[in-house]
Amino acid sequence: MGMKLFLVLCYFASWAFIPHLLLLKKRPTATLAWLWAILFIPLLGALAYFAIGTDRLKRRRLKRRRLFSARASRSGGPASTTDAASSGLLAGLPRRDRQFLQLLSRINQLPISSATDLHILRDSAQYYPALAARIGEARHHIHLELYIWQGDDTGRRFLELLTAAARRGVVVRLLLDGVGSHGLAAELLADLTAAGGQFSWFQSLDPKRNRFFLNLRNHRKLQIIDGTIAFVGGMNIGREYEGLDPAFGHWRDVQLEATGSVAAELQEVFADDWFFATGEKISAPSYYPPPSGQARHPVHIVLGGPDRRNEPISKSIVSLLAEASERAWIATGYFVPDDVLLAALELAASRGVDVRLLISEKNDHSLLVKVGRSYYGELLAAGVRIFEYSAGINHAKVAVADSQWGMVGSANLDYRSMRLNFELNLLFHSPAQNAVLASLLEHDFALCKEIDPMVFSRRPFRQKFLEAALRPLSPLL
């Protein structure tokens, strides 16, 4: 009897979270989903809200983040100032393309930038050797920011490369997410730190330091070498990315290597994140060398995170869909769209754009697959073609629009990437690299099972009911 009374009291005590939830002023759908969880899933709903319900950084940590801006420190100018080389490229674009980039610059409050060279690295067989070679060639600094760094053979191999670089006098900074890389044992970093390398958690999960929350993860994958070479994309460091983990099998992912002015812009992203985590300012001119080659590709950095309240990732992807007039092909690891993204996909298809979604048939969160399928019906009815990747795990986050736009990054098409995680995408204007990405997607479409609208509508009732029951939880996942 005593235990029952205790549980009843705990249940009603969990209602104390409701005022906090309402004061956060989340979107109505998210607020209702959390209310549903707190009221109708006793105790577990409240515990889940405590762990992952907060979607804004604590005020004191936001204050620290505003104390230093690498861009303001370096240039002294407004965040939207575009350099001369990028301005010249911008002036040479068709008016519609120029206006689109200017729109994204306003949405993201970041300048339009440029790249000398862009290289699509279609899997770890291309990315890992390229990263290892750049680490070996580094002369001044190596900055790496990732969500997952495994303590397996792959992780150890790259730690050895970083340690060797630190020993030869290269400044090494490694920034990892405390939840994504929770399995990385401290002793594996001992040689790196002993050699002079620096390491920090972006946000650790540490109850002793009043850090309980699983939300607000740093999901960015960014690597900067000597301030002149940058890697951006979806790949972390671990054996699963090489297809060596039997639990996952074949792994599809994409990374982008860029040189030119954009490397300095991306260096600012790392510097801001490093300052947020450590309080150290990376502002010396040696970290921001001028580009050595001619600017050839207009590019734009798309940043998202709980410190950016206007949801730039979501608005940028919706804008890309609105810009497309011929095709909009998107690959995503997780697909749980909000109403705005859903409408943008449907509208693009309804006006005759070839809209295709490539979604992984299996991933490390199988519940998300079922929730995602609850949105298929309306998308198929609007003319969106949906392909489920069945050759393994599709973890790539890429997009092509028409014949000139491409995007590679870390953000999935789900609530977490749009609003909760720190994310980083890179959009570029390049017919040649657009063609490379389109070719990659065409190859992957052939490995997929395309969802047939008639067959999908006849799936078993229990499957339809499960999807319908899970759909209200979308804002929580």
N, C-alpha and C positions, 0 to 999 in steps of 0.2 A: 504493500500500500504506500509506504514511504517513497519508493522509487517512482511509482506512478505519479504521486503528487509532485515530486521533484521534476519529472519530465513535463508535466502540465505547466508548472511555474516557469520552466525554461522556455517553453513554447510561447507563453505570453510575454516573457521578457524579451524574446527575439523581436517583438513588435517595436521595441525601442529603436530599431534600425530604420523604421519607416520615416520618421521626420528627417533623418539624415539623407535618406534616398530622395525625398521630395525636394529638399533644399539644394541638391546637386543640379536640379533642373536638366536632367537627361532628356533625350527625345521621349515623347509620350510612349512609343512602343517599348523602349527599354525600361521605362519606369513601370509600365504595366506588367512587363515580364518579371521584373524583380519583385513587385508586389505579389504576383501570382506565386512565385517561388517561396517568399517569406511566409505567406499566409497559408498555403496549401501543401507545402512540403516541410512538415515540422522539423525544426532544429537544423536539418541539412540545408534548407533554403537560406536561413540566416547565416550559417557558417560559410556557405558559398558566397553570399554577399560580402561578408567580412573579408574573405580571401581575394575575391576577384571583382567585387562590385564597384570599388573606387576607380574612377577613370580620370582623375586629375591629380597632379603632383601636389604634395604638401606645399603650403605657401612659402615656408622657409627655403625649400629646395628650389622653388621657382625663383625666389629672390636671388639665390646664389647664381642661377643660370643667367639672370639678367645682368649680373655684375660684370660680365665679360662677354663681348662679342668679337670673335676673331676678325670678322669683316670690318666692323667699326674700328677696331684697334689697328687694322692694317691700312685701311683706306681713309678713314675719317669721314667717309661719305655715306649717303643713304644706302639702305640695303638693296635698292633696285637699280643702282648704277651699273651700266653695262660698259665693258671696256671697249677701246677703239676697234680692235680687230673683230670682236663679235658684232659691234654695231655695223661695221662694213659688210659682214656677211648678211646681217639682217636686212640691210638696205637692198641687197641683191636678190632677195626672195620675192616670189609673187605676193601681191598684197594680202591675199587671204592667209597665206602661211605666216607672213609677218604679223598680222593681227592676232593669229592664234598664239604665237609665242609671246606676244605682248600681254595677251590675256593671262596666260599661265604665269608670267612674271608678276602680274598683279595678285593673282590668287596665292602664289607661294611666297610673295614678298622677297623674291630673290632675283638677281640679274639674269639676263640671257647670256649664256657663255658660248664657248666654242671649243672644238677639239681639232687637233692636228691629224690624229689617226684614231680610228675605232676598229676594234677586232672582236667579233663574236666568238666566244669560247663555249662550245656546245655541250661539253660535259667535263667531268673531272680529268679525263685523259688529255684534254687540252689545257684546262685551267691549272691543275696542280703543277705540271712541268713549267708553265709560264710563270706562275707565282714563285716557284722555287728558283727559277733562273733570275728573276728580278731581285729576290732576296740576296742571292749570291753576288749580284752585280752592285748592290746598294753601297753607297760611299758615305752618305751623311745620316739618313734616318730611314726607319721602317715603322710605319704606323698601321696596325691591324685592329679592326673592330668587327667582331662577329657575335652571332647569337649562340652557336654551338661550337665547342672545341672538345672533341672526344679525347680521352686518355688512352686510346688504342695505338696500334703501330703507326697509323697515319698521323695522329696527333703528335706522337713522340718524334716522328721524322721531321715535322715542321718545327717543333720546339728545338730540335738539334740545329736546324738551319738558322733559327733566330739566335740561339746561343752563340753559334760560330760568328754570326754578324756582330753581336755585341762584343765579343772578344777582340775583334779587329777594329773596334772603336766606333762602330755605327750605333747611333741612338735608336734603341728599340722600345716601342711602347705597344703593349698588348692590352686591349680593352674588351672584356667579355661580359655577357649577361649572366647574372647570378643564378637564374633559374635554368636557362638553356644549357649552361655549361656546369651545372651543379655536380656532375660526376667527375669533374677534373680534380684530381687530388693535388693538394698544395705541394707535396714533395716533387711532383713532376715539373713544377716551375722553379725548383730550387736552383738548378744549374743556370737557368736564364737570369734570374735575379742576382746570383752570385757573380755572373759575368758583367753585371751593370745594366741589364735590361730592366724595364719598368713594367709592372703589371697592375691592373686594377679591375675590380668588378664594377660594372656600370651601376647596377643596383643589386645588392646581395639579398638573399632571403635569410635574415639573421634576427631571430626574436630577441637576442641579447641587446641589439641595437634598435629595437622597436621597428623592425622591418619584417612585417608579417605577410605582405601582400604579394600575390602571384601575378597581378596585373601590371601594366605599365612596363612591359619588357622592351629591351633594346633589340629589335629584330633586324637591325641594319647589318649588311655585309659590305664592308668598305676596307680597302687596303690601299695605302699610299706609299710609294717608294720614292724617296729623294724629292718629293714635292713635284715631280714631273710625270709620274705614271700612276694611274688609279685603276682599281678593279672595283666593279659594282655588280651586284646580281643577287642570286638566291642561294649560292653555295657556301656551306660552312666547312669545317675541317673534321673529317671522320671517315672511317672505312665504309660506311653505308653509301657515301657519295661516290665511292669507287665501285659500287655494286658488289661489295664483299660481305655484306651482312645478309645471311640467309633469311632473316625475318622480313627483309624488304625486297631482296632480289635486285633486278635492274633498276637503276636510278637515273631519271632524266632531270637535268638541271642546266642552267645557262648563266654564264658570267660575261661581263663586258669589260674589255681593257681599253682605256682611253688615255691619250696624251694631249698636252696643250693647256690652254688657260683653264679648262675645267678641272684639271688636277689641283690647282690652287684653290678653286671654289670648293672642291670636295675636301681639301685639307682643312678649310674653315669649319666644315661639318664635323670632322674628327676633333679639331681643336675645341669646339664648343662642347662636344660630348665628353672629352677628356677633362675639361675644366669642371663640368657638372659633376663628374665622378671623383675627381681628385683635388680640385682647387688650383691646379697648376695651369698657368697661362702659356700657350704656345703661340708667341707673337713675333719671334725674331725673324727678320727678313730672310734668313737662310732657309727657313721652312717654306718659303713662298717664292722660289726662283721664277724669273720670267720665262715664258715658253720659248723654245728654241726653233720650232718649226712654224710654217705658215698655217694660219687658221683655215680649215676646210669644211668643217661641219658645225652648223649651229646646234647647240645642245642646251638642255635646261634641266636643272636639278629639281626634283619633286620631293619635298620633305613632309613627313607626317609624324605626329606624336601628340601626347596629351598636353604638351606645352604650347600647341598651336590650335587654338580654339575654332578656327574657321574650316577645319577638316580639308586641308589642301589636297591630300591624296584622292579622296572621293571626288572633289570638284574637278581635279585635273583629269581623272579617268572619264568622268561624265562629259567633260569638254572635248576630250579626244573622240568619244563616240559621236558627239554632236558635229564634230569637224569632218568626220568620215563621209565621203560621198559614194565610194565604190565598195570598199571592204573594211571590216574591222574584225580582226582575228585576235583572240585573247586566250592565253594559257594561264591557268591558275592551279595552285596546289589545293586550295580550299575555296569552296564556293558557297557563301551564305550571304546573298545580296540584301541590301536594304531597299526600301521602296524607291528611292531616287535612282539608284543604279539599275534596278529592275525596269523602271520606266524608260531610262536612257537606252537600254538594250532593246526594249520592245519598239521604241520610237525609231531607232536607227534601222531595224529590220523592216518596220512598216513602211518606211520611205524608200525601200529597195536596196539598202546597203546589204552586202553579203556579210552577215554577222555570224561568227562561229565562236563557240566556246569549247576549249579543250580542258576537261576536268579529270583529275585522277580518279579512277574507279576504286582504288584503295589507298589509304594513307594511315598515318599513325593515330588518327582520330576518326575511327569508322563512323561514329555518330554524326559527324559533319557531313558525310556522304549522304546519309538518309535525309538530313535536314535540307541539304542542297537540292535533292531530288523533288522536294515538295514545291519547288519553284519552276520545275521543268514545264509543267502543263501550259502555263500562260506564256512562257517564252517560245515554246514550240508553236503555239497558236499564232503568235506574232510573226513567225517565220525565222526565228533564231535556230541555227543548226547547232546541236549539242553532241560532242564527241567525248566518250569516256575512255580514258587511257587505260588499256588493259595489259600492256607489256611490262608493267612493273609500277614503280612510283613516279608520278610526274610531280616534281617539286618546282618546276620553272615558273617564273612570273614574267611573262613577256607579252608584248602586243605589237601588232602592225596595223596601221591605218592608211588606206589608199596605197600609193606606191612610194611615199617619201618619209612617212613617220614611223618610228620604231621606239619601243620602250622596253627597258630591262631593269629589274630591281628586286626588291625584297617583299613588296606588298601583295598579299592575296586579295581576292574579291570577297572579303568577309568583314564582319563588324570589327573584329579585333585589329585588322590591318588598317581599316579606315579611321578608327577613332582611339584605340587603346595603345597600340604598339608604337614605338619609335621606328619609322620605316624610311626607306630611301630608294627612289626610282630615278633613272636617268632617261630622259626623252631626247631623241635626236632626229634631225632632219638630214637624211642621207638615202637616196634611192638605192645605192649599192648595198648598204647594210640592211636596209629594209628588205631587199631581195634575199639576202642571206637568212634573215629571220623568217621570212615567208617560206623559203625552201625548207628550213628546219621544221616549221609547223606543218607543211604539206607532208613531209616524211612521217611526222608523228600522227597526223590524221589517219594515215594508212594503217597505223598500229592500233587504232581505236575502234571501238564499237559505236557507230552512230545511232543515236536514239531515234527510233521510228515513232512518230506521234501515235499511230494507230496501235502499235504493239504496246507502247507505254500506257495508253489509256486503258488497256485490258489487263494491267497488272493486278495481282490478287488484292482483295479488299483489305486484308490484314496489313499489307504493305502500305496501301493508301492511308489507312487509319493511323498507322505508326508515324508516317511522315506528317500527317495533319496534326497529330498530338505533339510532335516535337517542334513544329514550326513556330509556335509562340515563344519558344525558348531561344530563337535565333539571336536576339540581342545579347544573350548571356554567354554565347559560345565563342 
